[in-house]
C-alpha cells in the first residue's frame, strides 16, 4: 500500500523552533519575575526593619534598585509575548480588516527590528570579541578601546557593573524571540497559542 502521509517541508522547522524557544523563554521569565518580586519584597522589608532598629545595611538600597531594573526588563520581555504592550488604535481601528492586519504585522515587525538593533548595539558596547582578544584583562581592554565597562564596579555591592548590565542583551534577545513568535502568529503560519502560566483578564488582546 502506498504511504500517502504528507510530510512537512523543511520551511516549517524554523517556525516551530522559534515558537518552542519563545515558550521556554516565557516559562523561565515567569520564574524569574516571581523570584525577583520575592527578592525585592524581602530587601525592602529588611531595609525597613534594619533602619527601624538603627542598624541599616548600606548595600540594601543598591540591591533593591538593581532588582527593580532586572524585574522591569524581564517583565517587559514577557509582556511583549503576552501582547500587553501599549497600542494606539485611533487610526488602525478605522481601517478595513486587511488594513488592520497589515498594520498589526508592521507594528510587530518594528518590535523585531528594535530587538535586533538593540542586540547589535549591546554587542558593540560589550565587545565580547575585543575583551577576549585582550585576554579578558579589563585594564588592557580599556586602554585599547577606551571602553571602561569591565573596569567599573558598583558603589556599595562592589560587583562588576557588566554583570548587572547583562540584562540589556538578555532583554534584547528575548524580546526579539518573542517578537518573532508574535509575527509568525500574526502572519498566520501557526495559530495563536494559549500561553500557560499567565492568567490574563479582558485586556488580553490589547495588541
URFENGI-V736131 format. One record per residue. N is the residue number from 0. PHI is phi in whole degrees, 0 to 359 (NA if undefined). PSI is psi as a letter, one per 30 degrees, with the letter a starting at -180 (none if undefined). Layout:
n = [N & N]
phi = [PHI & PHI]
psi = [PSI & PSI]
//
This chain:
n = [0 & 1 & 2 & 3 & 4 & 5 & 6 & 7 & 8 & 9 & 10 & 11 & 12 & 13 & 14 & 15 & 16 & 17 & 18 & 19 & 20 & 21 & 22 & 23 & 24 & 25 & 26 & 27 & 28 & 29 & 30 & 31 & 32 & 33 & 34 & 35 & 36 & 37 & 38 & 39 & 40 & 41 & 42 & 43 & 44 & 45 & 46 & 47 & 48 & 49 & 50 & 51 & 52 & 53 & 54 & 55 & 56 & 57 & 58 & 59 & 60 & 61 & 62 & 63 & 64 & 65 & 66 & 67 & 68 & 69 & 70 & 71 & 72 & 73 & 74 & 75 & 76 & 77 & 78 & 79 & 80 & 81 & 82 & 83 & 84 & 85 & 86 & 87 & 88 & 89 & 90 & 91 & 92 & 93 & 94 & 95 & 96 & 97 & 98 & 99 & 100 & 101 & 102 & 103 & 104 & 105 & 106 & 107 & 108 & 109 & 110 & 111 & 112 & 113 & 114 & 115 & 116 & 117 & 118 & 119 & 120 & 121 & 122 & 123 & 124 & 125 & 126 & 127 & 128 & 129 & 130 & 131 & 132 & 133 & 134 & 135 & 136 & 137 & 138 & 139 & 140 & 141 & 142 & 143 & 144 & 145 & 146 & 147 & 148 & 149 & 150 & 151 & 152 & 153 & 154 & 155 & 156 & 157 & 158 & 159 & 160 & 161 & 162 & 163 & 164 & 165 & 166 & 167 & 168 & 169 & 170 & 171 & 172 & 173 & 174 & 175 & 176 & 177 & 178 & 179 & 180 & 181 & 182 & 183 & 184 & 185 & 186 & 187 & 188 & 189 & 190 & 191 & 192 & 193 & 194 & 195 & 196 & 197 & 198 & 199 & 200 & 201 & 202 & 203 & 204 & 205 & 206]
phi = [NA & 284 & 282 & 258 & 295 & 272 & 264 & 283 & 285 & 293 & 288 & 283 & 304 & 300 & 297 & 295 & 296 & 294 & 295 & 295 & 297 & 295 & 296 & 294 & 295 & 295 & 295 & 293 & 293 & 298 & 294 & 296 & 297 & 299 & 296 & 291 & 294 & 296 & 298 & 297 & 299 & 296 & 297 & 295 & 296 & 295 & 297 & 296 & 295 & 290 & 291 & 294 & 273 & 80 & 232 & 294 & 264 & 292 & 267 & 294 & 300 & 295 & 297 & 295 & 297 & 291 & 295 & 296 & 299 & 296 & 298 & 296 & 289 & 295 & 296 & 296 & 295 & 296 & 296 & 298 & 290 & 282 & 60 & 257 & 285 & 291 & 219 & 257 & 248 & 300 & 268 & 293 & 290 & 265 & 276 & 294 & 302 & 292 & 297 & 297 & 296 & 295 & 297 & 293 & 296 & 297 & 295 & 293 & 297 & 294 & 298 & 296 & 299 & 298 & 297 & 295 & 296 & 294 & 298 & 296 & 296 & 295 & 297 & 292 & 290 & 278 & 44 & 298 & 292 & 295 & 291 & 291 & 295 & 277 & 69 & 57 & 267 & 297 & 291 & 297 & 297 & 296 & 292 & 278 & 244 & 59 & 257 & 261 & 302 & 274 & 258 & 278 & 226 & 290 & 288 & 251 & 286 & 61 & 266 & 299 & 294 & 296 & 295 & 287 & 286 & 299 & 298 & 293 & 294 & 298 & 297 & 298 & 292 & 295 & 294 & 296 & 296 & 295 & 297 & 296 & 297 & 296 & 295 & 298 & 292 & 295 & 292 & 107 & 293 & 224 & 290 & 294 & 278 & 267 & 278 & 270 & 92 & 234 & 264 & 253 & 267 & 291 & 287 & 300 & 103 & 305 & 231]
psi = [k & k & j & g & k & k & k & k & l & f & f & e & e & e & e & e & e & e & e & e & e & e & e & e & e & e & e & e & e & e & e & e & e & e & e & e & e & e & e & e & e & e & e & e & e & e & e & e & e & e & e & e & f & g & i & k & j & f & f & e & e & e & e & e & e & f & e & e & e & e & e & e & e & e & e & e & e & e & f & e & e & f & h & g & l & k & k & j & g & e & e & f & f & f & l & l & e & e & e & e & e & e & e & e & e & e & e & e & e & e & e & e & e & e & e & e & e & e & e & e & e & e & e & e & e & f & i & e & e & e & e & e & f & g & g & g & j & e & e & e & e & e & e & e & f & g & j & g & e & f & f & k & l & l & e & e & f & h & l & k & f & f & e & e & f & f & f & e & e & e & e & e & e & e & e & e & e & e & e & e & e & e & e & e & e & e & e & g & e & l & l & k & k & j & k & k & f & k & j & k & a & f & f & k & g & e & none]
//
